[in-house]
Amino acid sequence: MPLDRRAFLALMPATLIACAANAPPPAITVHRSPSCGCCLAWVEHLRGAGFEVAVVEVEDTTPVARRLGVPDGLRSCHTAEVAGYAIEGHVPAADIRRLLAERPAAAGLAVPGMPIGAPGMEMGGRREAYATMLFDRAGGSRVFAEH
């Protein structure tokens, strides 16, 4: 049965959402210290989730984090860039996918510190509760996801 204009337009939002959900994620660039092993474990978490990851080894990630607007209080051990957003620390791939789907007006996401159980920080069955924070360039932040 052919679709009329009204039915076609009604189907478009669902079709666009389905296409976006199935699209491969954009490439992500991770800046990390060559001596940090947990950063490589996080990179493998991203690759396992389908991200194409480029790794740039730097002695100090602070200049990258500052350029991307990461507040000092949200810093961790590595800083990444994806689709115009900063990703600081052990952020789960699912949170990055949600960020990219929702496209909020923000500078990026951060998991401050190095919580046990976060991607790349697995230690057997041990887990700490932690939050992924959404932050802006003015230094404001709010909880984006709780884990």
Order of alpha helices (4+ residues) and beta strands (2+ residues): alpha-beta-alpha-beta-alpha-beta-beta-alpha-beta-beta-beta
